[in-house]
């Protein structure tokens, strides 16, 4: 649970929800499969050479999806480690803290780019999808920074 609390926007209740709903992260082979498990991947309508992506599938776990979308709103703000997040990161190993910082930088950048083009709501859902990949990486100890 402490690894999840290292991420901005995820505290005790969110971490417990993610852990209890997912159970074993090792059963999902990749970050993409965890994203599909949460239902945060885009629907696709393809035929031949044409490929059309739609809104998110929503076929995955609704509880985890809701928690990740709520946590993704925290990445609207500039990357920073202060307050409660700084206290949570004090007891974390350096690689987890570095992974959390990398997530903050990337997700904030993604939010800013997409919010300018698509609006804040779609941008937050896209950030939640990427956040789910970071969560999977942290929980399976595949934290390539």
C-alpha positions in Angstrom: 0.0 0.0 0.0 2.9 2.4 0.7 4.1 2.1 -2.9 0.7 3.3 -4.2 0.6 6.1 -1.7 3.9 7.4 -3.2 1.9 8.6 -6.2 0.3 12.0 -6.2 -3.5 11.8 -5.9 -3.5 8.3 -4.3 -3.8 8.1 -0.5 -4.9 5.3 1.9 -8.5 4.8 0.7 -7.6 4.9 -3.0 -4.6 2.5 -2.4 -6.8 0.1 -0.5 -9.4 0.2 -3.3 -6.9 -0.5 -6.0 -5.3 -3.3 -4.0 -8.5 -5.1 -3.1 -10.1 -4.8 -6.5 -6.9 -5.9 -8.4 -5.7 -8.6 -5.9 -2.6 -9.9 -7.7 -0.9 -7.6 -10.2 1.3 -10.4 -11.4 -1.6 -12.1 -13.1 -1.6 -9.2 -15.6 1.3 -9.7 -18.0 1.8 -6.1 -19.0 0.9 -2.5 -18.2 -1.4 -2.6 -21.3 -3.3 -5.5 -19.9 -3.8 -3.7 -16.6 -5.1 -0.7 -18.5 -7.6 -3.0 -20.3 -8.5 -4.5 -16.9 -9.5 -1.0 -15.7 -11.4 -0.3 -18.9 -9.4 2.8 -19.6 -8.4 1.8 -23.2 -10.1 3.3 -26.2 -12.7 1.3 -28.1 -11.6 0.5 -31.7 -13.5 0.0 -34.9 -11.2 -1.3 -37.6 -11.7 -2.8 -41.0 -9.0 -3.4 -43.4 -6.6 -0.4 -43.5 -9.0 1.9 -41.7 -8.7 2.3 -37.9 -11.1 4.4 -35.8 -10.7 4.8 -32.0 -13.6 5.8 -29.9 -14.2 6.5 -26.2 -12.9 4.3 -23.4 -14.4 0.8 -23.3 -15.6 0.8 -19.7 -15.6 -3.0 -19.7 -13.1 -3.3 -16.9 -13.3 -2.8 -13.2 -15.4 0.3 -12.5 -14.2 0.8 -8.9 -10.5 0.9 -10.0 -11.3 3.1 -13.0 -13.2 5.6 -10.8 -10.3 5.8 -8.3 -7.7 6.3 -11.0 -9.7 9.0 -12.7 -10.1 10.8 -9.4 -6.4 10.5 -8.7 -5.6 11.8 -12.2 -7.1 15.2 -11.5 -4.1 15.8 -9.2 -1.8 15.9 -12.2 -3.3 19.1 -13.5 -0.9 20.9 -11.2 2.8 21.4 -11.7 5.0 18.6 -10.4 6.0 19.2 -6.8 6.7 17.2 -3.7 5.4 18.9 -0.6 3.0 18.5 2.3 1.4 15.1 2.8 3.1 13.6 -0.3 6.5 14.6 1.0 5.8 12.8 4.3 4.6 9.7 2.5 7.8 9.7 0.3 10.1 10.0 3.3 9.8 6.3 4.1 10.0 5.1 0.5 13.1 3.6 -1.2 14.8 6.0 -3.6 13.7 4.1 -6.7 10.1 4.3 -5.7 10.4 8.1 -5.0 12.2 8.5 -8.4 9.4 6.6 -10.1 6.8 8.7 -8.5 8.6 11.9 -9.6 8.9 10.5 -13.2 5.1 9.8 -13.1 4.4 13.3 -11.9 6.5 14.9 -14.7 5.1 12.7 -17.5 1.5 12.8 -16.4 1.5 16.6 -15.9 3.0 17.0 -19.4 0.4 14.7 -20.9 -2.4 16.6 -19.2 -1.2 20.0 -20.4 -0.9 18.8 -24.0 -4.2 17.1 -24.2 -6.2 19.6 -22.2 -5.3 22.3 -24.7 -6.5 20.1 -27.6 -9.3 17.9 -26.3 -10.5 19.6 -23.1 -9.8 18.8 -19.4 -12.2 15.8 -19.0 -10.7 13.8 -21.9 -7.2 14.8 -20.8 -7.9 13.5 -17.3 -9.1 10.1 -18.6 -6.0 9.8 -20.7 -3.8 10.6 -17.7 -5.7 8.0 -15.7 -4.9 5.4 -18.3 -1.2 6.3 -18.1 -1.4 6.4 -14.3 -2.7 2.8 -14.4 0.5 1.9 -16.2 2.6 3.5 -13.6 0.6 1.8 -10.8 1.1 -1.6 -12.5 4.9 -0.9 -12.8 5.2 0.0 -9.2 3.3 -3.0 -8.0 5.2 -5.5 -10.2 8.5 -3.8 -9.4 9.1 -2.9 -13.1 10.0 0.7 -12.5 12.2 1.6 -15.4 12.8 5.4 -14.8 
